[in-house]
């Protein structure tokens, strides 16, 4: 099963490590964690405007590489979809 992350991006659900809500305050409070993850991962901004519509962050593995997907879909919606595909 796969999870649609927005636009043309999908990721096998078994390769998703975590999904969380993104906001500026959360990013600032966890800057060291983000910098470490971004240093060791490919970064993908999903959507037409790179930084304006980020609602969630999905961290996962695809084809043996670590990826951070900044998605315009809310974390709660993505988690709900994960649960629906698990049935």
C-alpha positions as CSV (number, residue, x, y, z in Angstrom):
1,X,0.0,0.0,0.0
2,X,1.1,3.6,-0.6
3,X,0.3,6.9,0.9
4,X,-0.4,10.0,-1.3
5,X,1.7,12.9,0.0
6,X,0.4,15.5,-2.4
7,X,0.7,16.4,-6.1
8,X,2.4,13.4,-7.8
9,X,4.2,12.0,-4.7
10,X,3.4,8.7,-3.2
11,X,5.5,6.6,-0.7
12,X,5.1,3.0,0.3
13,X,3.5,3.1,3.7
14,X,6.0,0.5,5.0
15,X,8.8,3.0,4.3
16,X,7.4,5.9,6.3
17,X,9.2,6.5,9.6
18,X,7.1,9.4,10.9
19,X,4.6,12.1,10.0
20,X,4.2,15.2,12.1
21,X,2.6,18.6,11.9
22,X,4.7,21.4,10.7
23,X,4.7,25.0,11.8
24,X,7.3,27.7,12.3
25,X,7.3,27.4,16.1
26,X,7.8,23.7,16.0
27,X,10.6,24.1,13.5
28,X,12.4,26.7,15.6
29,X,12.0,24.6,18.8
30,X,13.5,21.6,17.1
31,X,16.1,23.3,14.8
32,X,18.9,20.9,15.7
33,X,16.8,17.8,14.9
34,X,15.8,19.3,11.5
35,X,19.3,20.3,10.6
36,X,20.6,16.8,11.4
37,X,17.8,15.1,9.4
38,X,18.2,17.5,6.5
39,X,21.9,17.0,6.4
40,X,21.5,13.2,5.9
41,X,18.4,13.2,3.7
42,X,17.1,14.3,0.3
43,X,14.6,17.1,0.7
44,X,11.4,17.4,-1.4
45,X,9.0,20.3,-1.2
46,X,5.6,19.2,-2.5
47,X,3.4,22.0,-4.0
48,X,3.7,25.0,-6.2
49,X,5.1,27.4,-3.7
50,X,8.1,25.9,-1.9
51,X,7.7,27.2,1.6
52,X,4.3,28.7,1.8
53,X,1.9,25.8,2.1
54,X,3.8,23.3,4.3
55,X,1.4,21.6,6.8
56,X,3.3,18.4,7.5
57,X,6.6,16.7,7.4
58,X,7.0,13.1,6.3
59,X,10.3,11.3,6.9
60,X,10.8,8.1,5.1
61,X,13.0,5.7,3.1
62,X,12.7,5.4,-0.7
63,X,14.9,3.2,-2.9
64,X,17.5,3.0,-0.1
65,X,17.7,6.7,0.6
66,X,16.3,8.9,3.4
67,X,13.8,11.6,2.3
68,X,12.1,14.5,4.0
69,X,8.9,15.4,2.3
70,X,7.4,18.8,3.2
71,X,3.7,18.3,2.3
72,X,0.8,20.7,1.8
73,X,-1.5,18.0,3.3
74,X,-2.2,18.2,7.0
75,X,-0.5,15.6,9.3
76,X,-3.9,14.5,10.7
77,X,-5.2,13.8,7.1
78,X,-2.0,11.8,6.3
79,X,-2.3,9.8,9.5
80,X,-5.9,9.1,8.8
81,X,-5.0,7.9,5.3
82,X,-2.3,5.6,6.8
83,X,-4.9,4.1,9.1
84,X,-7.4,3.6,6.2
85,X,-4.9,1.9,4.0
86,X,-3.9,-0.4,6.9
87,X,-7.4,-2.0,7.0
